[in-house]
Amino acid sequence: MKKIRIFSLLLALLLLLSACTPAVENPDTSKPGNIIPLNPSTHEGQCPDKDPYENVTKEAFYANYSPACCLTNAKYRSKHGLLSGSAEVPGQFAVDAENRPMADGKYIRNTSAYYADGGSTYIIVDSAGKEVMRIYKGGGYITLEEVAAYMYAFGGSSAGIPANYTTSKKTRPSESIWGEHLRVNHSKFSGSTSKYPYEPELPDISGCGGDLQYFEMDIGTTGTYTPGGYAVKIYNDGTVITRGAARIVYTRQDKNRNGTIEQDEVYVFYTDNHYNDFREYLNYYGGWGEIFGNITGGGEHSSKTNCNPTPYVPTAYKDFVQLDNAA
């Protein structure tokens, strides 16, 4: 029995290694800060024509884990409830990049948006404009960085969400092929400061008379501390989901409802304390804006009387890098 188990793990490893052989990233080293996206057809051609995970157990898959290397590979994984991104459950707080560029006293939001594979692959860069990773539309993701980038790239009016998410708030891990990687909740976020005075007003939000409709979704963490006696538990232990206090809040519908989200209508925020404070995602790895909101202003958590939310802190807009050969 032990020999069979070892053989199974070795077979799984061989299948995973043969599933994709990534091409060389950033081949043009003579131009620091530039990214040369891989030719989509060349990259796709290195993925198998047949499903490499048909007979691979989840135990074997995660025992020798590496993120998906191409769009085709990500699609095969989602078919079986297997992640495409990092398998490490994030902590409660956003982790800042060592360098977060500023201009005129404001953090810079990267306005570059680089896609490949007909818009189904998004390239995440660092603060220097160098490629860090890729995420694939329809893939499964659990880290804050990947989910935030996913919603920045694929959210909006298309209402795209990672494959391991469900709009329901009550689905159990045992009811989904995603098991412990299941993430729940994708619903409207009003942001009404008259109903919830401890919440800061997000830019042009419909709940305060603005034109932008925001949606929210859970971020599953290793446990979120929330004042008020809530237990700190892992989001999904494989049996039970404890939703905690961490959420992504983003713009889903545009002002004129024409299905196109303009640059000044794209917002992705993270709250780690249940809508009391927010930070804006700045469209690069580790790019998080200045924190603002109720606790930051000295208010009492979720109090409708003892609250003092500080306003949204605007960011500066800048194109980090101009790619020479955008796919």
N, C-alpha and C positions, 0 to 999 in steps of 0.2 A: 504493500500500500504506500509505503514511504517512497519507494522507487518511482511509482506512478506519479506521485505528487511532485517529486523533483523533476521528472521528465516533462510534466505539464508546465511547470514554471519556466524551464528552459525553452520549450516550444513557444511559449508566450513571448519570451524575450526575443527570440529570433523573428517572430512575426512583427513585433513592435519595431525592431530595428530595420526590417525590410519594408515597413509600411511607408516610410518617407526617407529619402536621403536629401536633406536640405542643400540647396546651392549655397555658394559662399556669400555671406552678407557683406554689405558695404565694400564692394570690390575696389572703388576708387579712393584709395587712401591719400591721394595727392591733394584732395579737396576736403580739408577738415570741416566738419559740420554738415556736409552734404550727404544725402542718402541716394543711392542708386537702387530703386526697387527692382526686384528680380523680374525677369520676363515671365508674365503669368503662365503662358503656354509651356515654357520650359519647366517652370516650377511644378505645374500641375502634372506634367508628363512623368515626374518622378514618383507620383503616388500610384498605388496599385489600381488596376481596373476592377478588381474584386474586393469585397469586404474582408479586411484582414482581421476583424474582431468577431467573426461569426461564431467561433468556438473558443473564445478566450474568456475566462472567468474574470470577474472584477478583482478578485484577490490577486490573480496573476498580473492583470493589467496595471494595477497600482503598485505592485511590488517592484516593478521596473519602469517607473513612470517618467515620461517626458511630455511636454506640451505638444499639441498638434503642429505640424510643420507646413501644412497647406490647407486650402479650403476643402479639397476632396477628403482629406484625412479627417478634418473636423466634422464633416457631414457623416462619415461612417461612424465616428465616435458617438455623435448625438443619437444615432439610430439605436444604440445599445445603452444609452444613459451614461456615457463616459465623458469626462471633462476634456475640454480642449485647452484650457489655460492652467494656471498653477493650481495644485491640489492643496495648498497650504491655507487653512482657514485664517482670515485676518484677525487682528486684535481690534479693539474698539476705536482707536484713534487713527486718523490719517497720518501718514509718515511723510514729512516734507523732504524734498530734494535738498541736497547740500547747497545748491545754488538756485535761488528763485529770482530770476531777473526782475528789475524794477525800472520804471520810467516815470519821471515827475512825481516820485513818492508813491507810485502805485505799482502793485504787482502786475506783471504782464501776462495777458492771456494769449496763447499761441493761436493765431488765426489760420495757420497752415492746416490743411486737411488732405491727407494723401491716401488715396485708395488704389487698390489693384483688383484684378479679377472682376472687372465690370462693376465695381462698387461694393463687392462683397467681402473684401479684405481691407482692414484699416491698419495703418502703420502708426504705432505709438513711438514718439521720439522723446529724448531727454531735453533738458533745458538748453543744451548746445545744438539741438536740432538733429542729433544722431539717432538712428533707429535703435530702439530698445527691444521691441517685440511687435508681433502682429496678432490681431484678433480677427476672428472669422464670423461672419453673419450666420446665425444658426448654430453656433458652438455653445458649449456649456462653460460658464465662468462663475467664480465665487469670490475672488479677491476684490477689494474696493477699487484698486487701480484699474483692473480689467473691466469691471461692471460700469464704472464711471465713464471710461473711454468708449465702451460699447454703446452706452446711451447717448453720448456726445456724437458718435459716428452713425448709429443706426436707429436712434429713437425718433423723436419728432412725430410728424403726422402718420408715419408708417406704423407707429406703435410697436416697433420691433423690440423684443426682449430676448435675453439669452435663453437657450433651449431648456435649461434646467429650472426656469421660472414658470410659475403659474399665477394667473390673476386671482385665484382663490386664496383665502387666508386660512382655510381649514384643512387643506389637503395634508394627509399624513405621509411620512416617508415610505411606509409600507404600501401606499397606494400609487407610488410613482416608480418608474424604472430608475430614477435618479437617486433614490435612497437617501443617504446622509448628505448628498449634494443638492437635494431639492431646496429651492428657495421660493417662498410664497409672497403674494401681494403685488399687484400692479393695478393701482386705482387712482381716481381723481384726488387731487390735493387742492383744497379750497384756498388755504392760506389767509382766511378771513381774520383780520386783526381785531374786528369788533367782537367776533365770537371767541377768539383766542387771543386776548390782548398781550400775552406773554410771547407770542410769536413775532419775529421781525417781519416787516413787509418785504417780500421778494420783488424783483424788478417787474413792473407792469403786470402784476398777477391779477387774474380775473376776480379773485375773492375780495380784492380791494378796489374794484372798479376798473382794473386794467384790461388789456386785450389778450394776454397770454394765458392759456390753460396749462397748468402744471399737473404732472402725475407723480406718484410716489411708488417706491418699491423697497423691499427689505434688503439690508446687507447683513448676511449671516456672519457672526463673529464668534470668537472664542468665549464671549461673554461680555455684556455691556452693563456697567454700573449705572443705575438710575436712582437718584434720591427718592425716598418714599418707601423704602423697605422691600424693593424688588430684589429677588434672588439673582445672583450672577451665574448664569448657566450658558453652556455652549448653545448656539442657535439650533443646531440639528445634531442630535446624538445618534441618529439612525433609527430612533423609535419615536421620539417626541420633538416637536419644534417649539422652542421658547423664543418668541419673536424679538424680545429685547427692545432697545431704543435707537438702533442704527437704521437710517433710511437714506436712500438717494431720492432727491426731489428734482425734477427736470421739466423743461418745457416740451409739451407734446404737440400742441396745436398752435399754428401761427395766427397773426393778427387778422389777415384777410381770408383765412380758411381756404387758401388755394392749394394746400398740400405741400407748399415749399417753405421751409424754415430758413429765413434770411439770417445772415451772420449776427445781426444785432438782436435776434430773437432766440438764439441758442443759449440756454443756461442749464448747467448741471451743478447741483449743490449737494453737500453731504451734511447730515446732522447726526451727531453721535449721542445726543441727549433728548431725543423725542421732540424735535421742532423748537427747542429753546434757543439753540445757537446753530449757525450754519457756516460752511466754508464753500467757496466756489471752486469747482474743478477748472483748471487753467489749460487743459488740453496738452499736457505733457506729463511724463512719468514723475510723480512726486510733486506735481504742480498744484498747490492748494493755496487759495487766497487767504486774506486776513479774516479771522473769526469775528463774527458779529452776532448780536442777539441778546437774549434776556439774562443769562448767567454772566455773560461778558459785561453787561451793564450793571451788575450787582443785584439783579432781581432774584426772587425765590422761585425755585423750579416749578414750572407749570402753574404758577399762582396768577389768578386773574385780578388780584388786588395789589399784591406786592411784586410788581413786575416793572422792568425798565429795559425793554429791548433797544439795543443800539441799532442804527440803520445799516442797510446794505452798504458795503464798502466797494465802490466802483473799481474796475481794473482798467489798465491800459491795453490796447490791442496792438499786436505786432506779429508779422509773419516771421517765424523763427529762421526759416531756411527756404531757399528756392531750389527745388530738386531739378536736376538736369534732365532726368529721363523718367518723369512720373508715368506710372502705368495707368 
